[in-house]
Amino acid sequence: MLLLKRLWNDEVGAVVSIELVLIGTVLLLGVMVGLGALRDSVNNELADVGGAIDEINQSYIVNSVTGHSISVGGSQFVDALDFCDGNDNAGSVGFNGCITHTNGTGSNEGTAAP
Protein backbone atom coordinates (compact mmCIF):
# COMPACT_ATOMS: atom_id res chain seq x y z
CA MET A 1 0.00 0.00 0.00
CA LEU A 2 2.87 2.33 0.77
CA LEU A 3 4.28 1.73 -2.72
CA LEU A 4 1.00 2.72 -4.38
CA LYS A 5 0.80 5.88 -2.25
CA ARG A 6 4.34 6.87 -3.23
CA LEU A 7 3.60 6.28 -6.93
CA TRP A 8 0.38 8.31 -6.64
CA ASN A 9 2.19 11.27 -5.10
CA ASP A 10 5.23 11.09 -7.39
CA GLU A 11 5.30 14.16 -9.69
CA VAL A 12 8.92 14.05 -10.81
CA GLY A 13 8.15 13.50 -14.51
CA ALA A 14 4.87 15.42 -14.74
CA VAL A 15 6.39 18.65 -16.06
CA VAL A 16 8.42 16.84 -18.70
CA SER A 17 5.34 14.93 -19.87
CA ILE A 18 3.28 18.11 -20.18
CA GLU A 19 6.08 19.81 -22.11
CA LEU A 20 6.33 16.87 -24.51
CA VAL A 21 2.57 16.89 -25.11
CA LEU A 22 2.66 20.64 -25.79
CA ILE A 23 5.62 20.35 -28.17
CA GLY A 24 3.99 17.41 -29.96
CA THR A 25 0.75 19.37 -30.37
CA VAL A 26 2.53 22.40 -31.84
CA LEU A 27 4.52 20.18 -34.21
CA LEU A 28 1.40 18.35 -35.34
CA LEU A 29 -0.42 21.60 -36.05
CA GLY A 30 2.59 22.88 -38.00
CA VAL A 31 2.75 19.70 -40.08
CA MET A 32 -0.97 19.93 -40.85
CA VAL A 33 -0.67 23.54 -42.02
CA GLY A 34 2.45 22.74 -44.05
CA LEU A 35 0.80 19.79 -45.79
CA GLY A 36 -2.22 21.94 -46.63
CA ALA A 37 0.04 24.56 -48.22
CA LEU A 38 1.91 21.83 -50.10
CA ARG A 39 -1.40 20.42 -51.38
CA ASP A 40 -2.48 23.82 -52.69
CA SER A 41 0.89 24.47 -54.35
CA VAL A 42 0.93 21.08 -56.09
CA ASN A 43 -2.66 21.60 -57.24
CA ASN A 44 -1.77 25.02 -58.72
CA GLU A 45 1.28 23.65 -60.51
CA LEU A 46 -0.64 20.72 -61.96
CA ALA A 47 -3.34 23.13 -63.17
CA ASP A 48 -0.60 25.16 -64.90
CA VAL A 49 0.80 22.02 -66.53
CA GLY A 50 -2.68 21.01 -67.69
CA GLY A 51 -3.24 24.45 -69.17
CA ALA A 52 0.10 24.29 -70.98
CA ILE A 53 -0.70 20.86 -72.43
CA ASP A 54 -4.12 22.12 -73.49
CA GLU A 55 -2.50 24.95 -75.48
CA ILE A 56 -0.11 22.74 -77.45
CA ASN A 57 -0.59 23.21 -81.18
CA GLN A 58 0.68 20.26 -83.23
CA SER A 59 0.18 21.81 -86.66
CA TYR A 60 3.05 21.58 -89.10
CA ILE A 61 3.85 22.32 -92.74
CA VAL A 62 6.67 20.79 -94.79
CA ASN A 63 7.19 22.56 -98.11
CA SER A 64 8.02 20.65 -101.26
CA VAL A 65 11.69 20.06 -101.93
CA THR A 66 13.18 19.97 -105.43
CA GLY A 67 16.68 18.65 -106.02
CA HIS A 68 18.77 18.11 -109.18
CA SER A 69 16.96 15.02 -110.37
CA ILE A 70 14.08 14.50 -107.94
CA SER A 71 11.33 16.40 -106.21
CA VAL A 72 9.22 15.59 -103.18
CA GLY A 73 5.79 17.02 -102.52
CA GLY A 74 5.08 18.84 -99.32
CA SER A 75 2.91 17.83 -96.43
CA GLN A 76 0.88 19.57 -93.79
CA PHE A 77 -1.30 18.88 -90.79
CA VAL A 78 -3.58 21.42 -89.15
CA ASP A 79 -4.46 20.67 -85.56
CA ALA A 80 -8.21 21.11 -85.11
CA LEU A 81 -9.92 22.12 -81.90
CA ASP A 82 -10.12 19.37 -79.34
CA PHE A 83 -13.30 18.42 -77.54
CA CYS A 84 -14.18 21.11 -74.99
CA ASP A 85 -11.81 23.69 -76.53
CA GLY A 86 -14.65 26.04 -77.45
CA ASN A 87 -16.17 28.15 -74.68
CA ASP A 88 -19.70 27.49 -75.94
CA ASN A 89 -19.31 23.69 -75.92
CA ALA A 90 -21.41 22.36 -73.06
CA GLY A 91 -20.51 18.74 -73.63
CA SER A 92 -22.78 16.00 -74.91
CA VAL A 93 -24.34 14.94 -71.61
CA GLY A 94 -26.48 18.01 -71.04
CA PHE A 95 -24.25 19.73 -68.49
CA ASN A 96 -20.92 21.45 -68.67
CA GLY A 97 -18.60 18.49 -68.24
CA CYS A 98 -15.61 20.38 -69.65
CA ILE A 99 -12.83 21.75 -67.50
CA THR A 100 -11.94 25.22 -68.69
CA HIS A 101 -8.65 26.97 -68.05
CA THR A 102 -8.61 30.74 -67.94
CA ASN A 103 -5.38 32.65 -68.18
CA GLY A 104 -5.29 34.98 -65.21
CA THR A 105 -2.94 37.69 -64.12
CA GLY A 106 -1.18 35.38 -61.68
CA SER A 107 -2.60 37.21 -58.69
CA ASN A 108 -4.33 34.07 -57.48
CA GLU A 109 -1.09 32.10 -57.29
CA GLY A 110 -0.81 30.30 -54.00
CA THR A 111 -4.42 30.73 -52.96
CA ALA A 112 -6.67 27.85 -52.06
CA ALA A 113 -8.78 26.36 -54.81
CA PRO A 114 -12.52 27.12 -54.61
C-alpha positions as CSV (number, residue, x, y, z in Angstrom):
1,M,0.0,0.0,0.0
2,L,2.9,2.3,0.8
3,L,4.3,1.7,-2.7
4,L,1.0,2.7,-4.4
5,K,0.8,5.9,-2.3
6,R,4.3,6.9,-3.2
7,L,3.6,6.3,-6.9
8,W,0.4,8.3,-6.6
9,N,2.2,11.3,-5.1
10,D,5.2,11.1,-7.4
11,E,5.3,14.2,-9.7
12,V,8.9,14.0,-10.8
13,G,8.2,13.5,-14.5
14,A,4.9,15.4,-14.7
15,V,6.4,18.7,-16.1
16,V,8.4,16.8,-18.7
17,S,5.3,14.9,-19.9
18,I,3.3,18.1,-20.2
19,E,6.1,19.8,-22.1
20,L,6.3,16.9,-24.5
21,V,2.6,16.9,-25.1
22,L,2.7,20.6,-25.8
23,I,5.6,20.4,-28.2
24,G,4.0,17.4,-30.0
25,T,0.7,19.4,-30.4
26,V,2.5,22.4,-31.8
27,L,4.5,20.2,-34.2
28,L,1.4,18.3,-35.3
29,L,-0.4,21.6,-36.1
30,G,2.6,22.9,-38.0
31,V,2.7,19.7,-40.1
32,M,-1.0,19.9,-40.9
33,V,-0.7,23.5,-42.0
34,G,2.4,22.7,-44.0
35,L,0.8,19.8,-45.8
36,G,-2.2,21.9,-46.6
37,A,0.0,24.6,-48.2
38,L,1.9,21.8,-50.1
39,R,-1.4,20.4,-51.4
40,D,-2.5,23.8,-52.7
41,S,0.9,24.5,-54.4
42,V,0.9,21.1,-56.1
43,N,-2.7,21.6,-57.2
44,N,-1.8,25.0,-58.7
45,E,1.3,23.7,-60.5
46,L,-0.6,20.7,-62.0
47,A,-3.3,23.1,-63.2
48,D,-0.6,25.2,-64.9
49,V,0.8,22.0,-66.5
50,G,-2.7,21.0,-67.7
51,G,-3.2,24.5,-69.2
52,A,0.1,24.3,-71.0
53,I,-0.7,20.9,-72.4
54,D,-4.1,22.1,-73.5
55,E,-2.5,25.0,-75.5
56,I,-0.1,22.7,-77.4
57,N,-0.6,23.2,-81.2
58,Q,0.7,20.3,-83.2
59,S,0.2,21.8,-86.7
60,Y,3.1,21.6,-89.1
61,I,3.9,22.3,-92.7
62,V,6.7,20.8,-94.8
63,N,7.2,22.6,-98.1
64,S,8.0,20.7,-101.3
65,V,11.7,20.1,-101.9
66,T,13.2,20.0,-105.4
67,G,16.7,18.7,-106.0
68,H,18.8,18.1,-109.2
69,S,17.0,15.0,-110.4
70,I,14.1,14.5,-107.9
71,S,11.3,16.4,-106.2
72,V,9.2,15.6,-103.2
73,G,5.8,17.0,-102.5
74,G,5.1,18.8,-99.3
75,S,2.9,17.8,-96.4
76,Q,0.9,19.6,-93.8
77,F,-1.3,18.9,-90.8
78,V,-3.6,21.4,-89.2
79,D,-4.5,20.7,-85.6
80,A,-8.2,21.1,-85.1
81,L,-9.9,22.1,-81.9
82,D,-10.1,19.4,-79.3
83,F,-13.3,18.4,-77.5
84,C,-14.2,21.1,-75.0
85,D,-11.8,23.7,-76.5
86,G,-14.7,26.0,-77.4
87,N,-16.2,28.2,-74.7
88,D,-19.7,27.5,-75.9
89,N,-19.3,23.7,-75.9
90,A,-21.4,22.4,-73.1
91,G,-20.5,18.7,-73.6
92,S,-22.8,16.0,-74.9
93,V,-24.3,14.9,-71.6
94,G,-26.5,18.0,-71.0
95,F,-24.3,19.7,-68.5
96,N,-20.9,21.5,-68.7
97,G,-18.6,18.5,-68.2
98,C,-15.6,20.4,-69.7
99,I,-12.8,21.7,-67.5
100,T,-11.9,25.2,-68.7
101,H,-8.6,27.0,-68.0
102,T,-8.6,30.7,-67.9
103,N,-5.4,32.6,-68.2
104,G,-5.3,35.0,-65.2
105,T,-2.9,37.7,-64.1
106,G,-1.2,35.4,-61.7
107,S,-2.6,37.2,-58.7
108,N,-4.3,34.1,-57.5
109,E,-1.1,32.1,-57.3
110,G,-0.8,30.3,-54.0
111,T,-4.4,30.7,-53.0
112,A,-6.7,27.8,-52.1
113,A,-8.8,26.4,-54.8
114,P,-12.5,27.1,-54.6
